């Protein structure tokens, strides 16, 4: 295979290789990406978890209402329709990425290795901190192994992730300070993955940060308090958003170090935090229902229409009438509409930094 240029985002880790047909009107057309390879978690999984035994087929992501808006069927995407990686593929003029676990799929334009519920740290590392990874063992390390196997199988001769680590820890009773102590390890795992991918030939990479998790229904419900001082002007939990910024600051510092280590590689920070904040603050002007910006579309119970014991996909949980007017799909993941708007913001921010015309 001829030498190609690569782009990777982490935790929604994406690799895009050059030499594609021109795409009129596509924001990434100047990059001429031909293939996308993605690693990550439920923000980007297009169908791997539902193909994992034994838990995959019984997860709610394997059935409606997941996928109802675009596909009219569940594909394993943790939303009502398209994800950011789908919009990125469209922006590059490429088809949607098939999941690695779909052995009958066409991988001509790349592979999606992301698995919903996966972590940056291996299960064994989390277990040593008394944190379980209940959904999947397909951590970032496993996904990197899959990628290497795939590249070897096609005679490849080229010369996020981390949110769930914190989610599991917080919901298993760890304090914010305890979870902060995990940040250097999670960030180092991401950095190690970036290095491995660069050594496989990547020359353009995107490394996304974390969302402002204190604005999400799952956290607003799980850590709800009567202390008004715990909330900011947007009614988001300040300590959780501060934690996200703490992670993001550590990650951005590490990205700066990587840029020094690999001066010939373009490494761009994917600012999920500010992309979501922009969407959230401009929700009234973007067509979202201002009375439901912190409520799950598919959910039940409480101030945020979310319950950990009755989550989207169970029979007694209903779906809102107009998902395109809601930001949160199931309390954990966003709606197709929200992902589309976030992707536009991110592309406007990222594309100039990729130096594709150079």
N, C-alpha and C positions, 0 to 999 in steps of 0.2 A: 504494500500500500504506500502511496506517496505520502510524504510528510505533510501533516495537516496542522492547523492551529486549533487549540482547544480553549474552551471557556467552561469554568466550573463554578456554580454557587453552592455554598454550604450554609446552614444545614439543608436547605433545599438545594442540594448540590447538583449543578448542571454543567455539562460539558458540551460545547458546541464546536463542531469541526467545520472548516471552511469548504468552499467549492460547491455551492448550490446554485440552481437557476435563479435569476433575478426575480424578485417578487414586488410588483408594483404596489405602492401604498403600504408596504410593511416596514415598521420602524427599524427592524434589524436587517433590512435588505442590503445595506452597505457592507455588512459583515459576511454576506454570502455563506451562511452556515449551512452545512449539508447534513450534519448528524448532531443529535443531542444525547448525552448520557447523564442521567440524573441519579443522585443518591439523596436520601432524606427520610422523612417520616410521613405522617398523615396529611401534611400540607401539600405533599406532592405524589403520594402513592396513587397509581392509576390501576391497581388491581393485583398487587402482590400478596397482601395479607390475606385476602379472601381465598387465595390458592394455597395457603399454608395449612397443613394438618397438625393437630386436629381442630384448632380454634377458628381458623379462617372462615370456614363455611357457615359457622353459627354466629358470626359477628353481624351486627345490624347493617354494616356497610355492604353486605352481600345481598341485600333485598331493599325493595322500595320502602320508604320514600326516597332513599338515597338515589341520586341520578334521575329523579323524575322530571326535572325541568328541561334538560337538554337531550339526554339519551333515552328518556322514557323507560329506563331500566337501570338496575343497579350494576355498576361496573367495578366497584371497589373504591371509587373516589369518595372521600369523606365530605361530601357536599351534595347540594341538590342538582349540580351540573358540573360545569367546567372548573378547573383549578388554575392557579397562576401558571403552572408549567404548560398547560394547554394553550393559554394565551401567548406565552412566550414562543411556543412552537408555531402558532399561527402568525405571530409577528415576524418570524423567520421564514415564513412561506413553506413550512414543513407540516407533515401529518402529525396527529397526536402520537405521543410515545406509547408503545406497548410495554406492558410489565414483563420483567425478566422471567417470572414464573409461568407465563403463558408460552409453553414450549412450541406451540403451533403458530406463533405470531411472526410477522415480518419485521425484522430488525434492520432493514436497509438504512433507515434514517435515525438509528440509535436505539437505546434501551433505557427503560426506567427501572432502577434498582431499589427505589424507595419503598419502605414498608411502614404502614401505619403502626404507631405504637413503639417504633424502634428508638434506640438511644444512641448517644455519642459514645458513652462508655460501655464496655462489654458487661454482660450480665454478672460475671464474676467480680468485677470491680465494684459494681453497685451492691452486690450481696455482701461484700466486705464492709460496706457502710450501713448494713442492715436495711437496704432498699431493694425491693423486688421489682422486677420488670415483668408484669403479669400478662402482657399481650403477645410479645414475640421476642425471640432471642436473636433476631436478625439485626444486630447493631451495626454501626457504621463500619466496624472492622469486617464483619461478615459481608456487607455490601461491597466493600473494596475487594474482597476475595472473589465475589461473583464477577465483578468488573474485570479483574485480571484473567479469570477463567474464560470469560467471553472474548476478550481481546486475543487470548491465545488460540481460541477455537476458530477465529477468523484470520489467523496469521497476522495479527496486528503488530506492525513493526515501527510504530511511532517513535521518531528520534527527537433539614437546617439538617447541622443537626444538633441537638442538645436540649431542646425544649422539654422533651419527655423525661430526661434525667431529673430536671427540676420539678416537673409536674408530679412524678411518682414520689419524690422525696417530700414535697409539701403536703400532699394528700395522705402520706403515710406518717404524718405527725412531726416531721422535722421542722425546726424553727428557721426563720429567715437567716439568722446568723450561721446555722449549721449548713444551710443550702449555699450560702455565700462561700463557705469553705470549699465547696465542690467546684466553684467556677474555674479556678486555675487548671483543674484536671479535665474538665469538659472542654475548655478552650484549647488545652494542649492536645487533646484527642482530635479536635478539628484541625489544628495546625499540622499535626502529623499526617492527617489524611491529605491535606493540601500538598504537603511535600511529596507524598507518594504519587499523587496525580501529576504534579509537575515533572517528576522523574519519568512519567510515562509520555511526556511531551506537551503538556498543557502550557499555553502561552497567554491565555486570557481566562481569568477566573473571577467569579463573583462569590463572595462569602457573606451571606446575609446574617443579620443580627436577630434578636428576639423581638417579639411583639410586646406592646404594653399590656401584659397579661392582667393587670388590675382592672382593665375595662371589659373583660370577658365574663359572660354569665356564669361559667363554671366557677371562677374565682370569686365573683361577687356574691354567689350563693354560698360557696364553701367557707368563705371568710367574712361573711356578713357581720356587721357590728352596729350597735346603737351609738357608737362614738362618732359624731359627725366630723371630728377632726381627722379621722382616718381616711376621709375622702377628699379628692381635689375638686376643682370647679366643674369638672365633667362627671362627677360622681364615680370616679375610678379610685380604686384603693391605692393610696400613695406609696405604701411600703412595698407593694408588689411591683408597681411601675418603677420605683427606685431600684428594685432588684434587677429588673430587666435592663435598666440603664447601666447598672454595675457590670452585668455580663457583657453588654455591648461595648462599654468602654475598654474592658479587658481584651475583647476580641479585636477592636480597632487598633489597640496598641500592638497586638500580635501581628496584625496585618501589616502595620508599618515595618515591623522587624522582618517579616517575610519579603517585603518589597526590597529591603536592603540586601537580603540574602539572595534574592533572585531578581536582579535589576532588569533582566530582559523579559520578565513575565509581567503582564498587566494584571494586577490583583485589585478588584473593586469591592468595596463594602456595599452590601445590599441593605439599605436602610428600611427594614420592615417597620421599625418603631415609628418613624416619622411619616411613612406612607400610610400606616393605619391611623395615626393621629390626624393627618390631613383629611382622610376620608371621614373620620368620626366627627371632626369639628365642622366639616362642610356638608354633613349629611342632609340638612334641610334643603340645600341647593342642588343636591345630587339625586333627588327623588326618593329619598328614604323617609319612612314614617318616623317622625320625630318623637312619637310616644313610645317607640319600640326599639330604639337604637341599642339598648342593652338587654333586650329580650331575645330568647331563642325563637326562631320561626317554628321549628319542630321540637316541641317540648311541652312540659306541663308543670304547673305549681309554682307558687311563690312570686316574688316581685319580678323575677327575671325569667319566668316561664321555663325553669330548668330544675331538674331533680336528678341527683346521682343514682337514685334507685329506680327511676322511670325515665330512661333516656330515649331519644329519638330512635325509632325502629321497632319499639315494642308496641303491641297491638293497641293499648289504651292511650297512646300518645298521638295527639293530633298535629296537623301541619297547618300553618297560617295560609290564608287565602292568596296572599300576594308576596311570595318569597323575594321578588325583585325589589321590594320596598323595605327589606330587612337586611341588616348587616350580618347578624349571627344566624347561622343555619341551625345548629344543634346545641348551641351553648359553648362548644369547643372550637368548632370550625366555622368558617365564613360561608356566606351564600355565593353563588356564581356571580351575581351582580357586584358584590363587594370585592371578590377576587379580580374581576375585570377592571374595576376602577383602581385598585391597588397596583395592578400590573402596569396600567398606563402611567401612573405616577413613577413607578420604579424604572420603567423603560426611559422615561424622560430624564431621569436622574442618572441612569447607568450608561446608556448608549454613548453619550459623548465621552465618557471616561474609558470606554473600551478601545478607543483609537483604531477602529476598524479600517479607516481609510488610510492609515499609515502603512 
